[in-house]
Amino acid sequence: MPSEDTPPARFDFDGGSTGILLLHGYTGCPSAVRPMGEYLASRGMRVAAPLLPGHGTGTADLNTRTWREVADAAAEELYALQGQCDRVFVGGLSMGGLLSLHLGQRCSGIAGIIPMAAAIYAKSPLRFLLPFIRHVVTTFPKSNDPQLSVEDPTCAEFLWSYDREALHFAAQLLRLMKEVRANFSKVHQPLLIFQGAHDRTVPMKAAHAIADESSSQDVELVVLPHSGHCLSVDGEREQVFSKSWQWIQRLS
């Protein structure tokens, strides 16, 4: 997995009257959703994928951020894109999927939401230790095993992340998870939910909770049988892209 020295960056693609905001995951950067952005842009969509606060700078910076600060930044990006388009969709990977659902709960005018391995719940045992260890240490080494993120190891080139956990922000992320779970009924937009069958980060129950507990009348859950956590870059990514495009066309 690339080191923290790799320079991450936001990306934007001009397009027509339909736009999509793509949000990356915890400790990552927009490169994880760039292939999806390029695919949708090639079909005429306007795409925005910001680098979220505390990301691309260092774990020390991320540990100073709150979930509300990151969520507010995502909302500002949504408002800016809505000012440029007739309709806007929101998609996100992992933490980005969690944020996409939070935007659905708080913001109007979203045409549809595409949560990909949305971090509603987490498998990591670290979540049980956070209340204690974050007062002792502020960071913790992350595994560099690409199979924690993707089933196809050749896809690891797309991944960039910090090489350490930011424990103070991880605790903030748990608060955002609880906030979103408590307000599932406020999600009424159409939902296209993707989950990898071999996800080692987010359990399958997360995808089912989104599908079953939201107020949306238009819900589709797609389980990818040969994918891990980072669905937007894993071996079945073309299925994610083409299915998303077909779904967007139907709603547009």
Protein Blocks (a to p, Z undefined) as FASTA:
>chain_A
ZZfklccddddddddfbdcdddddehiafklmmmmmmmmmmnopacdddddehihkbjkl
mmmpcfklmmmmmmmmmmmmmmmpmbdcdddehjlmmmmmmmmmmpghiabdcdehiafb
cfblklmmmmmmmmmbmbdcddfbfklmbmblmlmmmpccdfbdcfklmmmmmmmmmmmm
mmmmmpmbdcdddddfklckbcfklmmmmmmmmmbfbdcddddfkbcfklmlmmklmmmm
mmmmmmmmmmZZ
